[in-house]
Amino acid sequence: MYSDVLLTVDFDRTLTDMAGKIPQRNIDAIRYFIENGGTFTINTGRSTNTMKAHMDVPVNAPLLLYNGSAAWENGKLVNCHEIDLPVWETLDKMTELFPDLTLEVQATDTHYFVNTPTNAENYYQNMGWDYARAEHGQDMGPFLKFTLFGETESCTVSGLYQGTKEEFSYFDRVEETINRLYGDKVDVFRACDKLVDIHAKGVSKLRAARELQERLGKKILVCVGDAENDLTMLSGADYAFCPADGVVADRFPNVCPCDAGAVADVIYEKIPEILQRKP
């Protein structure tokens, strides 16, 4: 029934609820979708490190990670797109410009903290994520992604969405500064209000999804996301949907809030409507 469809969905606050848990309704719907011929995967800014606890989510295509910078397939990272900048010169510049923010490199084996003036270690320990402190000049592997983020009072992903207008404006300036300095080499994504992700130029969730669609020979690309870093994926998909409580919910057709199982709504309601309209 769904054999023509590739469905790729964001993870946080799209597949998960606001608390970071995946509603059982979504899991049941994904299994139903796959059992009926659909192809499903997660398309996220998360790394192998932060996704390792969720590798049991039912998927039948490679996971698209690091905002499209790489894919996880058959137990290894493939299709890696590295940032074309000198690693430590760039990281030193970021520390100089933004000494009050945590700076990390999301590598393939772990996350390396370069500068941690915030409660980043408590946050990572609460989330159950691995991390290490980088020694200056250390080889951390492929330079896929580095991130700047602020204090999170709740030590959860949700805490990175919470703050004052002044804090959010500061991160707007961070984003603008990085684009001014390195815009010819990198793309900058705002995954949360107080978090900025930096990737190789041309990387996007959309490119990763389209490349996978072409490889698998699927006719229809359906995408679901909630935040600024999902915009390219949503804008470029054949059909796009957003949880009603998503940050970009005013720009795309809505399904139910993420707590109620937004991905399930897409599978049970929206995709059948799409297929009925197709000649």
Solvent accessible surface area in square Angstrom, and as a share of the most:
residue,aa,sasa,rsa
1,M,136,0.61
2,Y,3,0.01
3,S,65,0.42
4,D,55,0.28
5,V,0,0.00
6,L,0,0.00
7,L,0,0.00
8,T,0,0.00
9,V,0,0.00
10,D,9,0.05
11,F,1,0.00
12,D,26,0.13
13,R,38,0.14
14,T,0,0.00
15,L,0,0.00
16,T,1,0.00
17,D,26,0.13
18,M,65,0.29
19,A,86,0.66
20,G,32,0.31
21,K,143,0.61
22,I,38,0.19
23,P,21,0.13
24,Q,110,0.49
25,R,92,0.34
26,N,0,0.00
27,I,21,0.11
28,D,65,0.33
29,A,0,0.00
30,I,0,0.00
31,R,116,0.42
32,Y,80,0.30
33,F,0,0.00
34,I,43,0.22
35,E,139,0.62
36,N,48,0.25
37,G,34,0.32
38,G,0,0.00
39,T,10,0.06
40,F,0,0.00
41,T,0,0.00
42,I,1,0.00
43,N,0,0.00
44,T,2,0.01
45,G,10,0.10
46,R,24,0.09
47,S,0,0.00
48,T,13,0.07
49,N,7,0.03
50,T,6,0.04
51,M,0,0.00
52,K,93,0.39
53,A,80,0.62
54,H,43,0.19
55,M,72,0.32
56,D,122,0.63
57,V,11,0.06
58,P,28,0.18
59,V,48,0.27
60,N,73,0.37
61,A,14,0.11
62,P,14,0.09
63,L,11,0.06
64,L,6,0.03
65,L,0,0.00
66,Y,0,0.00
67,N,1,0.00
68,G,6,0.06
69,S,0,0.00
70,A,3,0.03
71,A,4,0.03
72,W,74,0.26
73,E,36,0.16
74,N,140,0.72
75,G,54,0.52
76,K,124,0.53
77,L,34,0.17
78,V,34,0.20
79,N,91,0.47
80,C,54,0.33
81,H,56,0.25
82,E,99,0.44
83,I,8,0.04
84,D,97,0.50
85,L,28,0.14
86,P,72,0.45
87,V,48,0.28
88,W,37,0.13
89,E,123,0.55
90,T,2,0.01
91,L,0,0.00
92,D,62,0.32
93,K,67,0.29
94,M,0,0.00
95,T,43,0.25
96,E,119,0.54
97,L,65,0.32
98,F,13,0.05
99,P,81,0.51
100,D,77,0.40
101,L,7,0.03
102,T,0,0.00
103,L,1,0.00
104,E,2,0.01
105,V,2,0.01
106,Q,14,0.06
107,A,0,0.00
108,T,48,0.28
109,D,97,0.50
110,T,18,0.10
111,H,1,0.00
112,Y,18,0.07
113,F,2,0.01
114,V,37,0.21
115,N,29,0.15
116,T,30,0.17
117,P,68,0.43
118,T,23,0.14
119,N,30,0.15
120,A,0,0.00
121,E,53,0.24
122,N,86,0.44
123,Y,7,0.03
124,Y,3,0.01
125,Q,110,0.49
126,N,89,0.46
127,M,56,0.25
128,G,54,0.51
129,W,33,0.12
130,D,72,0.37
131,Y,61,0.23
132,A,35,0.27
133,R,128,0.47
134,A,19,0.15
135,E,123,0.55
136,H,131,0.58
137,G,51,0.49
138,Q,59,0.26
139,D,124,0.64
140,M,13,0.06
141,G,42,0.40
142,P,41,0.26
143,F,8,0.03
144,L,0,0.00
145,K,5,0.02
146,F,0,0.00
147,T,0,0.00
148,L,0,0.00
149,F,2,0.01
150,G,3,0.03
151,E,75,0.34
152,T,0,0.00
153,E,162,0.73
154,S,57,0.37
155,C,23,0.14
156,T,45,0.26
157,V,23,0.13
158,S,21,0.14
159,G,1,0.01
160,L,1,0.01
161,Y,26,0.10
162,Q,99,0.44
163,G,40,0.39
164,T,72,0.42
165,K,170,0.72
166,E,128,0.58
167,E,64,0.29
168,F,53,0.22
169,S,47,0.30
170,Y,53,0.20
171,F,5,0.02
172,D,65,0.34
173,R,132,0.48
174,V,0,0.00
175,E,41,0.19
176,E,110,0.49
177,T,22,0.13
178,I,0,0.00
179,N,67,0.34
180,R,174,0.63
181,L,62,0.31
182,Y,32,0.12
183,G,21,0.20
184,D,109,0.56
185,K,73,0.31
186,V,1,0.00
187,D,32,0.17
188,V,21,0.12
189,F,21,0.09
190,R,27,0.10
191,A,19,0.14
192,C,12,0.07
193,D,43,0.22
194,K,9,0.04
195,L,21,0.11
196,V,0,0.00
197,D,3,0.02
198,I,0,0.00
199,H,0,0.00
200,A,8,0.06
201,K,111,0.47
202,G,37,0.36
203,V,2,0.01
204,S,16,0.10
205,K,1,0.00
206,L,42,0.21
207,R,83,0.30
208,A,12,0.10
209,A,0,0.00
210,R,79,0.29
211,E,83,0.37
212,L,9,0.05
213,Q,17,0.07
214,E,145,0.65
215,R,137,0.50
216,L,64,0.32
217,G,59,0.56
218,K,45,0.19
219,K,151,0.64
220,I,8,0.04
221,L,0,0.00
222,V,0,0.00
223,C,0,0.00
224,V,0,0.00
225,G,0,0.00
226,D,3,0.01
227,A,4,0.03
228,E,64,0.29
229,N,9,0.04
230,D,0,0.00
231,L,41,0.20
232,T,59,0.34
233,M,0,0.00
234,L,4,0.02
235,S,81,0.53
236,G,24,0.23
237,A,16,0.12
238,D,63,0.32
239,Y,58,0.22
240,A,12,0.09
241,F,15,0.06
242,C,0,0.00
243,P,0,0.00
244,A,48,0.37
245,D,57,0.29
246,G,14,0.13
247,V,73,0.42
248,V,0,0.00
249,A,17,0.13
250,D,125,0.65
251,R,125,0.46
252,F,33,0.14
253,P,80,0.50
254,N,64,0.33
255,V,11,0.06
256,C,28,0.17
257,P,59,0.37
258,C,1,0.00
259,D,85,0.44
260,A,54,0.42
261,G,0,0.00
262,A,0,0.00
263,V,0,0.00
264,A,0,0.00
265,D,15,0.08
266,V,0,0.00
267,I,0,0.00
268,Y,88,0.34
269,E,82,0.37
270,K,48,0.20
271,I,0,0.00
272,P,35,0.22
273,E,78,0.35
274,I,1,0.01
275,L,44,0.22
276,Q,152,0.68
277,R,152,0.55
278,K,90,0.38
279,P,173,1.08
